[in-house]
Amino acid sequence: MNKKTNAILFFGVIGLLLLLFGVEFFEGIWSFPSFSLVPLMVIALLGTGIYTTIILGFPQIKYLKHGLKVTRGDYDNPNEPGDLNHFQALTTALSATVGIGNIAGVATAIYYGGPGALFWMWITAFFGSALKFAECTLAVEYRDFDSKGMTAGGPMYTIEKGLGIKWRWLAIIFACFAVICSFATGNAIQSFTLSDQIYSEVSQVVGAEHWLTIKHQLTDWYSVSIQQIINGILIAGISGLVIIGGIKRIGNVTSYLAPFMAAIYFTAAMLIVFANITEIPSSFAKIFSMAFNPPAAVGGVAGGTLLVIMNTMLWGVKRGLYSNEAGQGSAPIAHSTAKTEYPVREGVVALLEPFIDTIIICTLTGLTIIVTGTWFHTEFYTTRIDPTFTGDLLNGSLLTSLAFKNGLAWLFPFGDKIITLGVLLFAISTVISWSFYGDRATEYLFGDRAIPVYRSFYILFVFVGAIASLEAIWSFGDAALGFMTFPNLISIILLSGVLKKMTKNYFEIDHKTYK
């Protein structure tokens, strides 16, 4: 059977399983096997990251400086094959990674896993940098060009061309889950978070009983407001205007949007950190102590059990992966568009992403939540430390909003509006970048004639996400993200020898600035 037939059958099986067993069936990937305290997903991600780091000799440290030089355009040659320059490829990938994971993802990790989850996000990012280097280098090496001369790359091409045609089944599995993940992780989750934030802002102005904001109960488990429907239409419309233009329009938009939104968020977070500078040492102490010894019972009883530590680790790794997408296989699709004849040159650009995304931006988010005491409004705090806490429990972007509002109160009373702006810019940029990932996976499976159909459904799902429920979207997004990760990790391990040789050959060249 050809790729198209196999993909249709695969989607049919996934749909049937979802119908029969629900989202819970897929959620099990993050707790499999049930008899092990350490889930296979955690072992696979951290294990492959450690393996890649060692076999390549710590590329995230050795090649960091070279990556910065490549990113600033020192070696850019406009005549080399590809669609985007190194900076545009990086910002396109960053626009998909620097997003809701940095605002809502970090907050969710702390909400369920406590401050210690941030430590495991750092670990994921450090070893994830080596994974990013590996998967993006391979993506450029094995990329293809479609009928219109546009780049077509990513783990599906790496698997099929690098490992051989007998591995096509694995490439098809990756591409199918990439399409699914684009609708959930890269689309509906972003749209929901943005819609939820706008709804919260409007409710503060007009009240929850206004005709715009009052929620109409449609079923026992679902309600929706006029405001959410309006949000969905607007978000889908804005996203559609960019998505329909293809990768070059996406690259042009993200090359301006990504630095702009990161600068605003970074500046505001730094103001909060400096205003609470005396709390920084104790905040880092909480992060490290609760990573290995989280409170195991109500009242702050010391000596957290291994099960509690695993919970903290799991939330840190899950949200770390969601934040920087290292090892997931999505970023290589963007980096494969880079104008370069040297695959390793784009790999060193890619390894910068986890540093920017997780080590810098996610850390700032986590610190603002901790130093302002906002983390008291979490399930972790109220169930493990202080059950008498009477404040509202806040999750996702709403928790980060409160941290910014409290943290910037000394400067102005509307610090939470920065999160609204950040969610707006981050969510829109992630949605348009992820559309390209699903676009390339669709082209691989069904050919370029299927792309307009995919884009239409993708824009529809932007609307669906804006009026959907958070729990179901996050759960299915996490599951799809996990399933698409395994084929990518397998290809990295099996092609590690080729990668090591490519890296050695590249750094034996005398690299001269292009003029």
Buried (B, 14 or more C-beta within 10 A) or exposed (E): EEBEEBBBEBBEEBEEEBEEEEBEEBBBBBEEEEEEEBBBBBEBBBBBBBBBBEBBEBBBEBBBEBBEBBBEEBBBEEEBBBBBBBBBBBBBBBBBBBBBBBBBBBBBBBBBBBBBBBBBBBBBBBBBBBBBBBBBBBBBBBBBEBEEEBBBBBBBBBBBBBBEEEBBBBBBBBBBBBBBBBBBBBBBBBBBBBBBBBBBBBBEEEEEEBEBBBBEEEEEEEBBBBBBBBBBBBBBEBBBEBBEBBBEBBBBBBBEBBBEBBEBBBEBBEBBBEBBEEBBEEBBEBBEBBBEBBBBBEEEEEEBEEEBBBBBBBBBBBBBBBBBBBBBBBBBBBBBBBBBEBBBBBBBBBBBBBBBBBBBBBBBBBBBBBBBBBBBBBBBBBBBBBEEBEEEBBBBBBBBBBBBBBBBBEEEEEBBBBBBBBBBBBBBBBBBBBBBBBBBBBBBBBEBEBBEEBBEBBBBBBBBBBBBEBEBBBBBBBBBBBBBBBBBBBBBBBBBEBBBEBBEEBEEEEBEEEE
